[in-house]
Amino acid sequence: MGRPKYRVVNDHKSSFPYALIAVKGDELLVGKEDPEMPNWYWCKNIHDVEAWVPVTHITILGNKGILTQDYNSVELDVREGEVVQFLGETLGWMECLNYEWRYGWIPKDKLILI
């Protein structure tokens, strides 16, 4: 049995040209919560790379946080009609692989199960 497949129903273009990549146990500086997407926090690592991190991946202690699992913030650019493989879901976003085996996050509302 393979991974579930989803069809892209609306194009998605990455918001950032870079990614925050960190491993379980890494410490991050935790900033503001996203007012449009609750439970996503603007974080910065020791290399000054900043990105949104879901609360499901971090334990927040004041303005510091510890990752509870590996994390990669890269978003996946996709076009309507494209098919992707599902890897996981967190707070309105889905982790996917495209047909070129590229990994990234896509907003859940831009996908439909096929």
N, C-alpha and C positions, 0 to 999 in steps of 0.2 A: 504494500500500500504506500503510495507516494504522498508527498506534501499536498495540502489543499492548494488549488489554483484560483487566482482572482483575475478578472478582467478590469483594466483601467477604464473608468467611465468619464474621467476628466483629466486633462493634462496636469502634470505637476512638475514644477521647476524648483530646484533647491534654493533655499533662502540664503545659504552661505557657501562660499567657494572652498571651504575647508571643513575639517571635522575635529572634534575633541575626542580623542581615543585614550581610554584609561582602563585600568584593570581593577578588579575587586581589591579593596583595601586602600586604594589611592585616596588622598585627601584633596578636597576641592574647597575653594572659597565660594560660599553660597550668597547670591544676591537676591534680586527681586523675584517674586512669583509672577508668571505671565498672567495678566488680567483677562486675556481672551481664552487661555487654556489653563484652567486651574490645575495645580499640582505639578506644573513644569517650572523649574527654577533656573535662572541665569547663573551659570557657574563658571569659575576660572580655575585652571590647573596651575601647577608650579611653573609651567612654560608660558604662562599668560595667554593660553588659548581659551577662548570663551565660547560657550554654547548652552542651549537649553538641555536640562537633564530632568527626567521624570522622577518624582518622589519615590516611585517603585524601585528605583535603582540606587537610592542614596539614603543614608541615615543622617538627618540634619541635627546639628548641635550648635544652636546659635547661628553664627555666620560661617561656620565650617560644616563640612559634610564628608562622610566616608562612603565610598562606593560599596554597595553590597553585592555587586556582580560586575562583570566586565561591561564596558559601554563604548559605543561608537555612535557619534551624533550625525553621521553622514546621511543626507537625504538622497533619495533616488529620483533622478529625472526620468519621467515616464510620459508616454503619449497615449491618448485615447485609443482603445482597442488592443493595446499591448497586454500580454498575459504574464503574470508574475507568480512566483511560488511563495507561499506564506511560511514565515519562520516564527513569528510571535506577534503579540498585540499588547500595547500599553497605552492607556489613557487617550484613546482616539487616534492613535497612530499604529501602523503595522510595519513590522520588519519583513522585508521581502528580498528575493533574488530575482533578477530579470533573466531574459534568455541568454545574456552574455555572462551570467553568473556574477553580476555586479550586485552588491549588497547595499541596502539603504532603507530608510524610513519613508513611508508614504501615508498621507492622511487617510484614515479609514473611509471617510465619506467619498473618496475618489475611486473606491474599489467595490466590485461586486463578485460574490462567490460564483464560480462556474462549475 
